[in-house]
Amino acid sequence: MDEDTKVGDLKSQVRRFCDARDWDRYHSAKDLAIGIITESSEILEHFRFKSPEEIEGMFGNPKKREEIEDEIADVLFFVLRLAQKYNIDLSRALKRKIEKNEKKYPVEVSRGSNKKYNEC
């Protein structure tokens, strides 16, 4: 389904959902950013203090997997809403950021190593 869905379509779906509920007054940039952080922390709750084996098991458990997917969807909802409300082209922004990161973290320095990060 990801391969068939455009980001613009997702943004429109979020806009329609929010418009139907008259939520614009609750969705300032600050409020949406708070929502992103709040929902992100709810993703983290699933993984905190878990071993890699436990985490793999969670993704194999349909109920736990759905809970994790729901939290990821909540984060995506807030990201899409922020981008939709403030006319941010997510595809362009991601492409630009990857280009910046390619310069900041060249393959020959970064591949398979976190040495650069440990020097900070």
Phi and psi restraints in degrees (value plus and minus 20) as a CYANA .aco file:
   2 ASP   PHI     -75.9   -35.9
   2 ASP   PSI     -59.3   -19.3
   3 GLU   PHI     -85.6   -45.6
   3 GLU   PSI     -43.3    -3.3
   4 ASP   PHI    -119.2   -79.2
   4 ASP   PSI     -27.1    12.9
   5 THR   PHI    -127.1   -87.1
   5 THR   PSI     112.6   152.6
   6 LYS   PHI    -112.8   -72.8
   6 LYS   PSI     126.5   166.5
   7 VAL   PHI     -78.2   -38.2
   7 VAL   PSI     -60.8   -20.8
   8 GLY   PHI     -79.6   -39.6
   8 GLY   PSI     -56.5   -16.5
   9 ASP   PHI     -86.6   -46.6
   9 ASP   PSI     -59.9   -19.9
  10 LEU   PHI     -84.5   -44.5
  10 LEU   PSI     -62.2   -22.2
  11 LYS   PHI     -82.0   -42.0
  11 LYS   PSI     -59.3   -19.3
  12 SER   PHI     -86.4   -46.4
  12 SER   PSI     -59.7   -19.7
  13 GLN   PHI     -83.2   -43.2
  13 GLN   PSI     -63.0   -23.0
  14 VAL   PHI     -84.5   -44.5
  14 VAL   PSI     -63.6   -23.6
  15 ARG   PHI     -78.9   -38.9
  15 ARG   PSI     -67.7   -27.7
  16 ARG   PHI     -80.5   -40.5
  16 ARG   PSI     -62.6   -22.6
  17 PHE   PHI     -79.6   -39.6
  17 PHE   PSI     -67.0   -27.0
  18 CYS   PHI     -91.5   -51.5
  18 CYS   PSI     -59.7   -19.7
  19 ASP   PHI     -80.8   -40.8
  19 ASP   PSI     -61.7   -21.7
  20 ALA   PHI     -82.3   -42.3
  20 ALA   PSI     -44.5    -4.5
  21 ARG   PHI    -124.1   -84.1
  21 ARG   PSI     -19.0    21.0
  22 ASP   PHI      35.8    75.8
  22 ASP   PSI      30.5    70.5
  23 TRP   PHI    -115.8   -75.8
  23 TRP   PSI     -19.0    21.0
  24 ASP   PHI     -72.4   -32.4
  24 ASP   PSI     -60.5   -20.5
  25 ARG   PHI     -84.5   -44.5
  25 ARG   PSI     -38.1     1.9
  26 TYR   PHI    -119.2   -79.2
  26 TYR   PSI     -21.1    18.9
  27 HIS   PHI    -138.2   -98.2
  27 HIS   PSI      38.3    78.3
  28 SER   PHI     -94.2   -54.2
  28 SER   PSI     146.5   186.5
  29 ALA   PHI     -76.6   -36.6
  29 ALA   PSI     -62.3   -22.3
  30 LYS   PHI     -81.8   -41.8
  30 LYS   PSI     -67.4   -27.4
  31 ASP   PHI     -84.5   -44.5
  31 ASP   PSI     -58.5   -18.5
  32 LEU   PHI     -89.4   -49.4
  32 LEU   PSI     -58.4   -18.4
  33 ALA   PHI     -83.5   -43.5
  33 ALA   PSI     -60.0   -20.0
  34 ILE   PHI     -81.4   -41.4
  34 ILE   PSI     -61.8   -21.8
  35 GLY   PHI     -80.9   -40.9
  35 GLY   PSI     -60.4   -20.4
  36 ILE   PHI     -80.4   -40.4
  36 ILE   PSI     -66.9   -26.9
  37 ILE   PHI     -86.2   -46.2
  37 ILE   PSI     -64.3   -24.3
  38 THR   PHI     -80.9   -40.9
  38 THR   PSI     -67.9   -27.9
  39 GLU   PHI     -89.4   -49.4
  39 GLU   PSI     -53.7   -13.7
  40 SER   PHI     -81.9   -41.9
  40 SER   PSI     -59.4   -19.4
  41 SER   PHI     -86.6   -46.6
  41 SER   PSI     -49.0    -9.0
  42 GLU   PHI     -90.8   -50.8
  42 GLU   PSI     -49.2    -9.2
  43 ILE   PHI     -85.3   -45.3
  43 ILE   PSI     -67.3   -27.3
  44 LEU   PHI     -78.8   -38.8
  44 LEU   PSI     -55.4   -15.4
  45 GLU   PHI     -74.2   -34.2
  45 GLU   PSI     -54.4   -14.4
  46 HIS   PHI     -88.0   -48.0
  46 HIS   PSI     -48.3    -8.3
  47 PHE   PHI    -125.3   -85.3
  47 PHE   PSI     -35.1     4.9
  48 ARG   PHI     -79.5   -39.5
  48 ARG   PSI     111.6   151.6
  49 PHE   PHI      44.8    84.8
  49 PHE   PSI      -0.4    39.6
  50 LYS   PHI    -123.0   -83.0
  50 LYS   PSI     123.5   163.5
  51 SER   PHI     -98.4   -58.4
  51 SER   PSI     142.9   182.9
  52 PRO   PHI     -76.2   -36.2
  52 PRO   PSI     -56.0   -16.0
  53 GLU   PHI     -87.5   -47.5
  53 GLU   PSI     -61.0   -21.0
  54 GLU   PHI     -84.3   -44.3
  54 GLU   PSI     -60.2   -20.2
  55 ILE   PHI     -84.3   -44.3
  55 ILE   PSI     -64.5   -24.5
  56 GLU   PHI     -78.9   -38.9
  56 GLU   PSI     -60.1   -20.1
  57 GLY   PHI     -84.0   -44.0
  57 GLY   PSI     -55.8   -15.8
  58 MET   PHI     -82.9   -42.9
  58 MET   PSI     -60.4   -20.4
  59 PHE   PHI     -91.7   -51.7
  59 PHE   PSI     -39.3     0.7
  60 GLY   PHI    -106.5   -66.5
  60 GLY   PSI     -30.4     9.6
  61 ASN   PHI    -116.0   -76.0
  61 ASN   PSI      94.1   134.1
  62 PRO   PHI     -75.4   -35.4
  62 PRO   PSI     -59.1   -19.1
  63 LYS   PHI     -87.5   -47.5
  63 LYS   PSI     -67.4   -27.4
  64 LYS   PHI     -86.3   -46.3
  64 LYS   PSI     -60.6   -20.6
  65 ARG   PHI     -79.6   -39.6
  65 ARG   PSI     -63.5   -23.5
  66 GLU   PHI     -83.6   -43.6
  66 GLU   PSI     -59.8   -19.8
  67 GLU   PHI     -80.5   -40.5
  67 GLU   PSI     -63.7   -23.7
  68 ILE   PHI     -86.0   -46.0
  68 ILE   PSI     -65.0   -25.0
  69 GLU   PHI     -79.8   -39.8
  69 GLU   PSI     -59.6   -19.6
  70 ASP   PHI     -80.7   -40.7
  70 ASP   PSI     -62.3   -22.3
  71 GLU   PHI     -88.4   -48.4
  71 GLU   PSI     -59.3   -19.3
  72 ILE   PHI     -83.7   -43.7
  72 ILE   PSI     -60.8   -20.8
  73 ALA   PHI     -83.1   -43.1
  73 ALA   PSI     -57.3   -17.3
  74 ASP   PHI     -82.1   -42.1
  74 ASP   PSI     -63.3   -23.3
  75 VAL   PHI     -82.5   -42.5
  75 VAL   PSI     -66.6   -26.6
  76 LEU   PHI     -80.4   -40.4
  76 LEU   PSI     -59.8   -19.8
  77 PHE   PHI     -76.4   -36.4
  77 PHE   PSI     -69.6   -29.6
  78 PHE   PHI     -87.4   -47.4
  78 PHE   PSI     -57.5   -17.5
  79 VAL   PHI     -83.9   -43.9
  79 VAL   PSI     -66.6   -26.6
  80 LEU   PHI     -82.8   -42.8
  80 LEU   PSI     -60.9   -20.9
  81 ARG   PHI     -85.2   -45.2
  81 ARG   PSI     -63.5   -23.5
  82 LEU   PHI     -81.1   -41.1
  82 LEU   PSI     -65.2   -25.2
  83 ALA   PHI     -85.8   -45.8
  83 ALA   PSI     -59.3   -19.3
  84 GLN   PHI     -87.1   -47.1
  84 GLN   PSI     -65.6   -25.6
  85 LYS   PHI     -87.8   -47.8
  85 LYS   PSI     -53.7   -13.7
  86 TYR   PHI    -131.3   -91.3
  86 TYR   PSI       0.0    40.0
  87 ASN   PHI      32.5    72.5
  87 ASN   PSI      31.2    71.2
  88 ILE   PHI    -119.7   -79.7
  88 ILE   PSI     103.6   143.6
  89 ASP   PHI    -103.1   -63.1
  89 ASP   PSI      81.8   121.8
  90 LEU   PHI     -83.3   -43.3
  90 LEU   PSI     -58.7   -18.7
  91 SER   PHI     -83.0   -43.0
  91 SER   PSI     -65.4   -25.4
  92 ARG   PHI     -86.0   -46.0
  92 ARG   PSI     -62.6   -22.6
  93 ALA   PHI     -83.1   -43.1
  93 ALA   PSI     -62.9   -22.9
  94 LEU   PHI     -85.6   -45.6
  94 LEU   PSI     -63.6   -23.6
  95 LYS   PHI     -79.4   -39.4
  95 LYS   PSI     -66.2   -26.2
  96 ARG   PHI     -81.7   -41.7
  96 ARG   PSI     -61.9   -21.9
  97 LYS   PHI     -87.6   -47.6
  97 LYS   PSI     -59.1   -19.1
  98 ILE   PHI     -83.6   -43.6
  98 ILE   PSI     -60.4   -20.4
  99 GLU   PHI     -81.0   -41.0
  99 GLU   PSI     -62.5   -22.5
 100 LYS   PHI     -82.8   -42.8
 100 LYS   PSI     -63.0   -23.0
 101 ASN   PHI     -89.2   -49.2
 101 ASN   PSI     -49.5    -9.5
 102 GLU   PHI     -82.6   -42.6
 102 GLU   PSI     -55.5   -15.5
 103 LYS   PHI     -96.1   -56.1
 103 LYS   PSI     -59.7   -19.7
 104 LYS   PHI     -92.0   -52.0
 104 LYS   PSI     -55.2   -15.2
 105 TYR   PHI    -146.6  -106.6
 105 TYR   PSI      51.7    91.7
 106 PRO   PHI     -82.0   -42.0
 106 PRO   PSI     126.8   166.8
 107 VAL   PHI     -74.4   -34.4
 107 VAL   PSI     -64.4   -24.4
 108 GLU   PHI     -83.4   -43.4
 108 GLU   PSI     -41.3    -1.3
 109 VAL   PHI    -119.1   -79.1
 109 VAL   PSI     -53.9   -13.9
 110 SER   PHI    -116.8   -76.8
 110 SER   PSI     -45.0    -5.0
 111 ARG   PHI     -81.1   -41.1
 111 ARG   PSI     100.4   140.4
 112 GLY   PHI      50.6    90.6
 112 GLY   PSI      -8.4    31.6
 113 SER   PHI    -158.4  -118.4
 113 SER   PSI     123.8   163.8
 114 ASN   PHI    -136.1   -96.1
 114 ASN   PSI       0.1    40.1
 115 LYS   PHI     -74.1   -34.1
 115 LYS   PSI     -64.8   -24.8
 116 LYS   PHI     -78.0   -38.0
 116 LYS   PSI     -57.7   -17.7
 117 TYR   PHI     -95.3   -55.3
 117 TYR   PSI     -51.7   -11.7
 118 ASN   PHI     -91.8   -51.8
 118 ASN   PSI     -40.1    -0.1
 119 GLU   PHI     -99.5   -59.5
 119 GLU   PSI     -31.2     8.8
